[in-house]
Structures are given as C-alpha cells and as structure tokens.
Amino acid sequence: MATQKLYAGAKLREMRTRLAVTQKEFAAKLGISLPYLNQMENNNRPISTTVVLALAQEFGMDVTELSTGDSERLVSDMREALADPLFADNMPPLADLRLTASNAPALARAFIELHRTYRQTHERLASLDEALGREDAQIQASPWEEVRDFFHYCDNYIDAVDRAAERFAAQAADVGDIRKAAVDSLSAQGIQVSFADIETLRSYDVANKTLRLSSRAAPQTQVFQLLLQVALINQDKLLEATLDFAKFQSEEARSIAKIGLANYFAGASLMPYATFLAAAQEARHDLELLSNRFGASIEQVAHRLSTLQRPGAKGIPFFFVRVDQAGTITKRHSATRLQFARFGGACPLWNVHRAFETPGHFLRQLAETPDGVRYISLACDVSKSGGSFGAPVRRYAIALGCETRHARALVYADNLDIDNASAYEPIGISCRICERQTCHQRSVPPLERRLTIDAHTRGTLPYQVT
C-alpha cells in the first residue's frame, strides 16, 4: 500500500508562529532551505520524514498534530453548508474543499460563519410575524451554536482549565475525598454548603454566600455541581482569561461558555487527566468500571474520554454524542474523522437511536461511513429521574465510538467480527450530503447527485439517485 503524503502547511505555519521565529530561523533549525520550507507551508510540497523528525527532536513537538486538527471537520462543515439548496447548481468538487481547508482554513471558517448567519436570517424572516414591532430584533449567530463551535474547534480540550482541574484533584487526593475537598474549598471562601429538597440541582445565593444542592440528585451529580461551583468561585480569573481569548460575539455566548468551562473543570477534577487516561487504558475503556472508580456517571465518563486530546499524551480519538428522543443532537464532539451534522439530527441507521428501546443495556455496532472509514459505536440510554413521583424524566441516549483500528484497546470490541465487511452497517452524516443511493431511511435526496424519476417503477425510494 502506498504511503499517503502529508500536506499540513497551515499547521506548520501555526507551529512556527507559536514559536515566534522567522521562516529563515525555522528552516535553519529544521535543516532545510528557506524555499523548501516556503513550499511546504504553502502545500506545494508534502512534509518530509526528515522535517517530521526534526520537529520532534528540535522542538519536542507532538507530530501527530500535523495530521490532525481542523481540516477534516472543516471539510465536513463546508459540505453540509453547501448542501443548502441555495448552492444546488454551484457545488464545488470535494478536492476544492480539501484544498481550502488545508490552505485557507480562515476562509473556510468565514464561509461556514457566513452560511450560519444566512441560515438564521432566513429562519427569522420565515417567522417574521413574531418579530414585528420589536425594535431590539437583531440578526446574529445563535449564542448556543457559537459556544458549541468554540469547543468543537478546540478539539473539546482546554489545556489551561484541564491542568488547573488536575492540580485541584491532586490536592483533593491529600484530603482523601474530592467531595470533602470541594466543600472545604468553598468553605475557605466563606460559602456555606447545604443540601435541601429543591427542584433545581444547584442554587447559589451570592449575597448571603450560601450554596444549596438538591438532596434528590444522584451522588455523582451532587459532586459534579459542587466542583462546578468551585470553578466559578475559585477559578474565575482563569475562566475569564479563556473567555477573553475566545472573543465571543455576545454576552449571552460568553455567559454560556463560562458555564461550559466550569462544567469542563468539574469533569476534569472528577477524572484528572493523567490518572484517568491510565485507568481508561488499563480498563480497556470499560465505562462501568471507570464510573465506579471515579464516582462519575456513565455519561460523564463517556464525555471525558472524548476530551483526552492533550498534546504529547493523547488518548484514543473518540466521538461522543447525546441525542433526545426526537433524534436532536444536544451534545456532540468528534476527535475522529466522523463529523456530526451541524443542523438537524443524526443518521437514523445509527445505534444511538435504538438505545431508547433497550434501557439499561449497552448496544454495540460496527458501522461504515460513505468515505469507507469503519467505526465501532457504543450506545446506551441515560434517563435522568426527576427525583420524586410525578416529576418528569429526562430521556437521552449517548454514543461513544472510534475507528476500528483502535478496537483492541476497547473491551466492547471483544467477539465482534471486525474483519468481516458484511458486519458493518452503512451510516451517514446528513441525508443532504450522504451519497448512498439505496438507503431505506433516506428522508431527502442528496443535493450533490441528479435524480431519475420513473412513474412506472417504485423501488426503495420514489426516485433513483444518479
């Protein structure tokens, strides 16, 4: 099999900028000529093995960064945006999208942002009757989507916050109990912690410096909410500095992101990076074993596994997603080549939707995407009780998965027929960009293909994809 050439000019430029050196200085340290470096940075030449070794030896870089990052997800996001009927007659070839993502990632992000703004403008106009007479109506990106994209393009790993949480966990280990350490940390700030029969999970009175937690909540949830409050109180400067770096467009987005960062700190404290990574590898990523060891819920463990992307100490690149009963994606992240639809739900052929039918069980699936990449996917129901009779139950399903080349590191891959091509179910991302011609669950035609309609013949679909 021929070795695939590595073109990563944008990543190479980013590394050089981060080191604050000129092209001439960088070329000298890598032992290559200035024109050769210039050609690599502009993707006119692939990055050679000599340069890869020099980056590792001279700068101690994690060279896996060269082959990962935003390129694949940018291509996926652009394809989804271009699936809009607006572009039906102007669909650029996939090769052009890959060139744009590699050579001009800033332009790709600007296009995605422009399409998102257009889409939201279109949706506002469609519901204009609700906005009539409102002087404060403004067209801007959804704060929620803006925050989602922030974490998405950070690879769902925030180094400064993760390391701060790891330090807190180390201090908690001296105390012997992270729950007690969290209470002690808040008490040191004059905050009184109590548990009460309240409907909200957490209620903090800033004026009286009292924190009340729901006695109805599960123990893991109580600890998580304690740690979240620790982040908001004791790590405020760090969170604010991270938010300054992100440059959100609105205060709403900034506020949502701050809660997201506090949640990140809580999860990273409960499952500190190095300790959790080692435990995950030892347990072969058994969610139940890790849940019991770290006192975290199954969802918290699965989400944490998807964040293990620290340079130089990366875990398996997982995808993680949570969907509601309507199939709407409420949480998503992928460190794999599989990227989720930015709008709408997940592919109906994916096992995450079947998890609602078998509560309390883990479902395993071997799946293949249209690009030929094969994955193992684990799905389960994660219903959340309201804590009292008659209280509404929140029902979700989560999925965690990775490429099958990592199968030996997963206990869930045991006894699966991974080498059998027929064992893989065909899944996609979005019907509008999925190229499968005979999918029995297709909801809309793919916009990149022409259709043939024959009134006298009916197959799986009322049309044929050319």
C-alpha positions as CSV (number, residue, x, y, z in Angstrom):
1,M,0.0,0.0,0.0
2,A,1.4,3.4,-0.9
3,T,2.1,5.8,1.9
4,Q,-0.2,8.8,1.9
5,K,1.7,12.1,1.6
6,L,1.3,14.6,4.4
7,Y,0.3,18.1,3.4
8,A,-0.1,20.3,6.5
9,G,1.1,23.8,5.5
10,A,-1.3,25.6,7.7
11,K,-0.4,23.6,10.7
12,L,3.3,24.1,10.1
13,R,2.8,27.9,9.8
14,E,0.8,27.8,13.1
15,M,3.6,25.9,14.8
16,R,6.2,28.5,13.6
17,T,4.0,31.4,14.7
18,R,3.6,29.8,18.1
19,L,7.4,29.6,18.4
20,A,7.7,33.2,17.3
21,V,10.5,32.5,14.8
22,T,11.0,33.7,11.3
23,Q,10.9,31.4,8.3
24,K,14.6,31.7,7.9
25,E,15.3,30.7,11.6
26,F,12.7,27.9,11.4
27,A,14.3,26.5,8.2
28,A,17.7,26.6,9.8
29,K,16.6,24.7,12.8
30,L,14.9,22.1,10.7
31,G,18.0,21.7,8.5
32,I,16.3,22.6,5.2
33,S,16.4,25.6,2.8
34,L,14.1,28.6,3.1
35,P,12.5,28.0,-0.3
36,Y,11.8,24.3,0.7
37,L,10.1,25.5,3.9
38,N,8.1,28.1,2.0
39,Q,6.9,25.4,-0.4
40,M,5.8,23.1,2.4
41,E,4.0,25.9,4.2
42,N,2.0,26.6,1.0
43,N,1.3,23.0,0.5
44,N,3.3,22.8,-2.7
45,R,5.3,20.0,-1.2
46,P,4.4,17.4,1.4
47,I,6.1,17.5,4.7
48,S,9.1,15.1,4.6
49,T,10.0,12.5,7.1
50,T,13.2,14.5,7.9
51,V,11.2,17.5,8.8
52,V,8.8,15.5,11.0
53,L,11.7,14.0,12.9
54,A,13.3,17.5,13.3
55,L,10.1,18.9,14.7
56,A,10.1,16.2,17.3
57,Q,13.8,16.3,18.2
58,E,14.4,20.0,17.9
59,F,11.2,21.4,19.4
60,G,9.8,18.4,21.3
61,M,6.5,18.7,19.3
62,D,3.8,16.1,19.2
63,V,4.0,15.4,15.5
64,T,0.5,13.8,15.5
65,E,-0.7,17.4,15.5
66,L,0.4,17.6,11.9
67,S,-2.1,15.0,10.7
68,T,-5.0,16.1,13.0
69,G,-6.8,19.3,13.7
70,D,-9.5,21.2,11.9
71,S,-9.1,20.0,8.3
72,E,-11.5,17.1,8.2
73,R,-14.2,18.8,10.3
74,L,-13.9,22.0,8.2
75,V,-14.5,19.9,5.0
76,S,-17.4,18.2,6.7
77,D,-18.9,21.5,7.8
78,M,-18.4,23.1,4.4
79,R,-20.1,20.2,2.7
80,E,-23.1,20.5,5.0
81,A,-23.4,24.2,4.4
82,L,-23.0,23.7,0.6
83,A,-25.8,21.1,0.8
84,D,-28.2,24.1,1.2
85,P,-30.5,24.3,-1.9
86,L,-29.0,27.7,-2.4
87,F,-25.9,26.1,-3.8
88,A,-27.6,23.3,-5.8
89,D,-26.1,24.5,-9.1
90,N,-22.7,25.6,-7.7
91,M,-21.4,22.6,-5.7
92,P,-17.6,22.7,-5.8
93,P,-15.8,19.4,-6.0
94,L,-14.6,17.7,-2.8
95,A,-11.0,18.2,-3.9
96,D,-11.5,22.0,-3.8
97,L,-13.0,21.9,-0.3
98,R,-10.0,19.9,0.9
99,L,-7.6,22.4,-0.6
100,T,-9.5,25.3,1.0
101,A,-9.5,23.5,4.4
102,S,-5.7,22.8,4.2
103,N,-4.5,26.1,2.5
104,A,-7.0,28.7,3.8
105,P,-8.7,27.4,7.0
106,A,-9.6,31.0,8.0
107,L,-11.5,31.4,4.7
108,A,-13.3,28.1,5.3
109,R,-14.4,29.2,8.8
110,A,-15.5,32.6,7.5
111,F,-17.7,30.8,4.9
112,I,-19.2,28.5,7.5
113,E,-20.0,31.5,9.7
114,L,-21.5,33.4,6.8
115,H,-23.7,30.5,5.9
116,R,-24.8,30.1,9.6
117,T,-25.7,33.8,9.6
118,Y,-27.6,33.4,6.3
119,R,-29.5,30.4,7.7
120,Q,-30.5,32.2,10.8
121,T,-31.6,35.3,8.8
122,H,-33.7,33.0,6.7
123,E,-35.3,31.4,9.7
124,R,-36.0,34.9,11.2
125,L,-37.7,36.1,8.1
126,A,-39.8,32.9,8.0
127,S,-41.2,33.7,11.4
128,L,-41.3,37.5,10.8
129,D,-44.8,37.7,12.4
130,E,-43.2,37.1,15.8
131,A,-40.6,39.8,15.3
132,L,-43.0,42.6,14.1
133,G,-42.8,45.6,16.3
134,R,-39.7,44.5,18.1
135,E,-37.1,47.3,18.0
136,D,-34.4,45.1,19.6
137,A,-34.5,42.4,17.0
138,Q,-31.0,41.7,15.7
139,I,-29.6,39.1,13.4
140,Q,-26.6,37.4,14.9
141,A,-25.2,33.9,15.4
142,S,-27.0,31.8,18.0
143,P,-25.0,32.1,21.2
144,W,-25.5,28.4,21.8
145,E,-24.1,27.4,18.4
146,E,-21.3,29.9,18.8
147,V,-20.2,28.2,22.1
148,R,-20.7,24.8,20.6
149,D,-18.3,25.7,17.7
150,F,-15.8,27.1,20.2
151,F,-15.4,23.7,21.9
152,H,-15.7,21.9,18.6
153,Y,-12.7,23.6,17.1
154,C,-10.7,23.5,20.4
155,D,-10.9,19.7,20.0
156,N,-13.0,19.7,23.2
157,Y,-9.8,20.1,25.1
158,I,-9.0,23.3,27.1
159,D,-5.4,22.8,28.3
160,A,-5.2,25.6,31.0
161,V,-8.6,24.6,32.6
162,D,-7.7,20.9,32.4
163,R,-4.4,21.3,34.1
164,A,-6.0,23.6,36.8
165,A,-8.5,20.8,37.5
166,E,-5.7,18.2,37.6
167,R,-4.0,20.3,40.3
168,F,-7.2,20.6,42.3
169,A,-7.7,16.8,42.1
170,A,-4.1,16.3,43.4
171,Q,-4.9,18.5,46.4
172,A,-8.1,16.6,46.9
173,A,-6.2,13.3,46.9
174,D,-4.4,14.6,50.0
175,V,-7.7,15.2,51.7
176,G,-8.8,11.7,50.6
177,D,-12.2,12.7,49.2
178,I,-13.0,15.1,46.4
179,R,-16.4,15.8,47.7
180,K,-15.0,17.0,51.0
181,A,-12.2,18.9,49.2
182,A,-14.8,20.8,47.2
183,V,-16.8,21.6,50.3
184,D,-13.6,22.7,52.1
185,S,-12.6,24.9,49.2
186,L,-15.9,26.7,49.2
187,S,-15.9,27.0,53.0
188,A,-12.5,28.7,52.8
189,Q,-14.2,31.4,50.7
190,G,-16.9,31.8,53.4
191,I,-19.5,29.9,51.5
192,Q,-21.9,27.7,53.4
193,V,-23.0,24.5,51.7
194,S,-26.2,22.7,52.5
195,F,-28.5,20.1,50.9
196,A,-32.2,20.6,50.6
197,D,-35.3,19.2,48.9
198,I,-35.3,21.6,46.0
199,E,-36.2,21.2,42.3
200,T,-33.0,22.9,41.0
201,L,-29.8,20.9,41.1
202,R,-27.8,23.9,42.5
203,S,-28.7,27.3,43.8
204,Y,-26.1,29.8,44.9
205,D,-27.0,33.0,46.8
206,V,-24.3,35.5,46.0
207,A,-25.3,38.0,48.7
208,N,-25.5,35.5,51.5
209,K,-22.8,33.2,50.2
210,T,-24.8,30.1,50.6
211,L,-24.9,27.2,48.2
212,R,-27.8,24.8,48.3
213,L,-27.7,21.4,46.4
214,S,-30.6,19.2,45.7
215,S,-30.9,16.2,48.0
216,R,-32.9,14.5,45.3
217,A,-29.9,14.4,42.9
218,A,-27.7,11.4,42.5
219,P,-24.4,11.5,44.5
220,Q,-22.3,11.9,41.3
221,T,-24.5,14.8,40.2
222,Q,-24.1,16.5,43.7
223,V,-20.3,16.2,43.5
224,F,-20.2,17.5,39.9
225,Q,-22.3,20.5,40.9
226,L,-20.0,21.2,43.9
227,L,-17.0,21.1,41.6
228,L,-18.7,23.4,39.1
229,Q,-19.3,26.0,41.8
230,V,-15.6,25.6,42.9
231,A,-14.7,26.5,39.3
232,L,-17.0,29.6,39.2
233,I,-15.7,30.9,42.6
234,N,-12.0,29.8,42.8
235,Q,-11.1,29.7,39.1
236,D,-12.9,32.8,37.9
237,K,-9.8,34.6,36.7
238,L,-8.7,31.6,34.6
239,L,-12.2,31.2,33.1
240,E,-12.4,34.9,32.3
241,A,-9.0,34.9,30.6
242,T,-10.0,31.9,28.5
243,L,-13.2,33.7,27.5
244,D,-11.2,36.8,26.5
245,F,-9.2,34.6,24.2
246,A,-12.3,33.2,22.6
247,K,-13.7,36.7,21.7
248,F,-17.4,35.7,21.6
249,Q,-19.8,38.0,19.7
250,S,-22.3,38.4,22.5
251,E,-22.6,38.5,26.3
252,E,-25.0,35.6,26.1
253,A,-22.5,33.4,24.3
254,R,-19.8,34.4,26.8
255,S,-22.0,33.5,29.7
256,I,-23.0,30.1,28.2
257,A,-19.3,29.4,27.5
258,K,-18.4,30.3,31.1
259,I,-20.8,27.6,32.3
260,G,-19.3,25.2,29.8
261,L,-15.8,25.9,31.0
262,A,-17.0,25.4,34.6
263,N,-18.5,22.1,33.6
264,Y,-15.3,21.2,31.9
265,F,-13.3,21.9,35.1
266,A,-15.8,19.8,37.2
267,G,-15.4,16.8,34.9
268,A,-11.6,17.2,34.7
269,S,-11.4,17.4,38.5
270,L,-13.5,14.3,39.0
271,M,-11.5,12.5,36.4
272,P,-8.0,14.1,36.3
273,Y,-6.2,13.7,33.0
274,A,-3.2,11.5,33.6
275,T,-4.9,9.3,36.3
276,F,-8.0,8.9,34.2
277,L,-6.1,8.2,31.0
278,A,-4.0,5.4,32.7
279,A,-7.2,3.9,34.2
280,A,-9.0,4.0,30.9
281,Q,-6.2,2.2,29.2
282,E,-6.0,-0.4,32.0
283,A,-9.7,-1.0,32.0
284,R,-9.8,-1.1,28.2
285,H,-12.3,1.8,28.3
286,D,-14.9,-0.1,30.3
287,L,-17.4,2.7,31.1
288,E,-18.9,0.9,34.1
289,L,-15.5,0.2,35.7
290,L,-14.4,3.8,35.2
291,S,-17.8,5.1,36.5
292,N,-17.4,3.1,39.7
293,R,-13.7,4.0,40.2
294,F,-14.1,7.8,39.7
295,G,-17.6,8.2,41.2
296,A,-18.9,9.6,37.9
297,S,-22.0,8.8,35.8
298,I,-21.7,6.8,32.5
299,E,-22.4,10.0,30.5
300,Q,-19.7,11.9,32.4
301,V,-17.1,9.1,31.8
302,A,-18.0,8.9,28.1
303,H,-17.8,12.7,27.7
304,R,-14.4,12.8,29.5
305,L,-13.0,10.1,27.2
306,S,-13.7,12.3,24.2
307,T,-11.6,15.1,25.7
308,L,-8.4,13.2,26.1
309,Q,-6.5,15.1,23.4
310,R,-3.6,16.6,25.3
311,P,-0.6,17.1,23.0
312,G,2.0,14.5,23.8
313,A,-0.4,12.4,25.9
314,K,-3.4,11.7,23.7
315,G,-5.9,9.0,24.4
316,I,-7.9,7.2,21.7
317,P,-9.7,9.8,19.4
318,F,-13.4,9.2,20.2
319,F,-16.6,10.7,19.0
320,F,-19.2,11.4,21.6
321,V,-22.8,12.4,21.1
322,R,-26.0,12.8,23.1
323,V,-29.5,12.8,21.4
324,D,-33.0,13.3,22.7
325,Q,-36.0,11.1,21.8
326,A,-36.7,13.2,18.8
327,G,-33.2,12.5,17.4
328,T,-32.0,16.0,18.0
329,I,-28.3,16.2,18.9
330,T,-27.9,18.0,22.3
331,K,-24.2,17.4,22.8
332,R,-21.6,16.5,20.2
333,H,-17.9,16.2,19.8
334,S,-15.6,14.2,17.5
335,A,-11.9,13.8,17.6
336,T,-12.3,11.3,14.7
337,R,-12.9,11.8,11.0
338,L,-16.6,11.3,11.6
339,Q,-18.3,14.7,12.0
340,F,-21.8,15.2,13.1
341,A,-24.4,17.3,11.2
342,R,-24.4,20.9,12.4
343,F,-28.2,21.2,11.8
344,G,-30.8,18.5,12.4
345,G,-30.5,15.0,13.8
346,A,-28.1,12.1,13.5
347,C,-28.3,9.3,10.9
348,P,-31.4,7.1,11.7
349,L,-29.3,4.0,11.0
350,W,-27.0,4.7,13.9
351,N,-27.5,2.6,17.0
352,V,-27.8,5.6,19.3
353,H,-31.5,5.8,18.3
354,R,-32.1,2.2,19.2
355,A,-30.8,2.7,22.8
356,F,-34.1,4.1,23.9
357,E,-35.7,0.7,23.1
358,T,-33.3,-1.2,25.4
359,P,-32.8,0.9,28.6
360,G,-30.1,-0.4,30.9
361,H,-28.2,-2.1,28.1
362,F,-25.1,-1.3,26.0
363,L,-25.6,-1.6,22.3
364,R,-22.6,-2.3,20.1
365,Q,-22.5,-1.5,16.4
366,L,-19.9,-1.8,13.6
367,A,-20.6,1.0,11.1
368,E,-19.0,2.3,7.9
369,T,-19.4,5.8,6.6
370,P,-19.6,6.7,2.9
371,D,-15.9,7.5,2.8
372,G,-15.1,3.9,3.7
373,V,-13.9,4.5,7.3
374,R,-15.1,1.9,9.8
375,Y,-16.1,2.6,13.4
376,I,-17.2,0.7,16.5
377,S,-20.0,2.6,18.2
378,L,-21.3,2.0,21.7
379,A,-24.8,3.4,22.7
380,C,-26.9,3.4,25.8
381,D,-29.9,5.1,27.4
382,V,-29.1,7.7,30.1
383,S,-32.5,8.6,31.5
384,K,-32.4,11.1,34.4
385,S,-35.1,10.8,37.1
386,G,-36.8,14.0,38.3
387,G,-36.2,12.8,41.9
388,S,-39.9,12.5,43.0
389,F,-43.1,10.8,42.0
390,G,-44.7,12.6,39.1
391,A,-41.6,14.6,38.2
392,P,-40.7,14.5,34.5
393,V,-38.0,12.0,33.5
394,R,-35.4,13.4,31.1
395,R,-34.5,10.8,28.5
396,Y,-31.4,10.8,26.4
397,A,-29.2,8.4,24.7
398,I,-25.4,8.7,24.3
399,A,-23.0,7.1,21.8
400,L,-19.2,6.8,22.1
401,G,-17.1,5.4,19.4
402,C,-13.8,5.3,17.5
403,E,-12.2,3.9,14.4
404,T,-11.9,0.1,14.4
405,R,-8.1,0.4,14.2
406,H,-8.3,1.0,18.0
407,A,-10.6,-2.0,18.6
408,R,-8.0,-4.0,20.6
409,A,-8.0,-1.2,23.2
410,L,-11.8,-1.5,23.8
411,V,-13.4,-4.2,25.8
412,Y,-16.6,-3.6,23.8
413,A,-14.9,-4.8,20.6
414,D,-14.4,-8.3,22.0
415,N,-16.1,-11.1,20.0
416,L,-17.1,-8.7,17.2
417,D,-16.4,-9.8,13.7
418,I,-14.3,-6.7,12.8
419,D,-12.6,-8.3,9.8
420,N,-15.9,-9.2,8.1
421,A,-17.0,-6.4,5.7
422,S,-20.7,-7.6,5.8
423,A,-20.8,-7.0,9.6
424,Y,-20.7,-3.2,9.1
425,E,-23.9,-1.2,8.9
426,P,-23.9,1.8,6.5
427,I,-24.3,5.1,8.2
428,G,-24.0,8.7,7.1
429,I,-23.9,12.2,8.5
430,S,-26.8,14.0,6.9
431,C,-29.1,12.9,4.1
432,R,-28.4,16.0,2.1
433,I,-24.7,15.1,1.8
434,C,-24.9,11.3,2.1
435,E,-24.1,9.7,-1.3
436,R,-25.7,6.3,-0.5
437,Q,-28.1,5.5,-3.4
438,T,-30.4,2.9,-1.9
439,C,-30.7,3.9,1.8
440,H,-34.2,2.8,3.0
441,Q,-34.2,5.6,5.7
442,R,-33.3,8.5,3.4
443,S,-35.5,11.5,4.2
444,V,-34.4,13.9,1.4
445,P,-32.4,13.4,-1.8
446,P,-28.7,14.2,-1.8
447,L,-28.0,17.6,-3.3
448,E,-24.8,16.5,-5.0
449,R,-26.5,14.0,-7.3
450,R,-29.1,14.2,-10.0
451,L,-32.3,12.2,-9.7
452,T,-34.2,10.0,-12.2
453,I,-37.9,9.7,-11.6
454,D,-39.9,6.9,-13.2
455,A,-43.6,6.9,-12.5
456,H,-43.9,3.3,-13.6
457,T,-41.3,1.9,-11.2
458,R,-41.0,2.1,-7.5
459,G,-38.0,0.8,-5.6
460,T,-36.8,1.6,-2.1
461,L,-37.2,5.3,-2.9
462,P,-39.6,7.1,-5.2
463,Y,-36.6,8.2,-7.3
464,Q,-33.2,6.9,-8.4
465,V,-30.0,8.7,-7.4
466,T,-27.8,9.0,-10.5
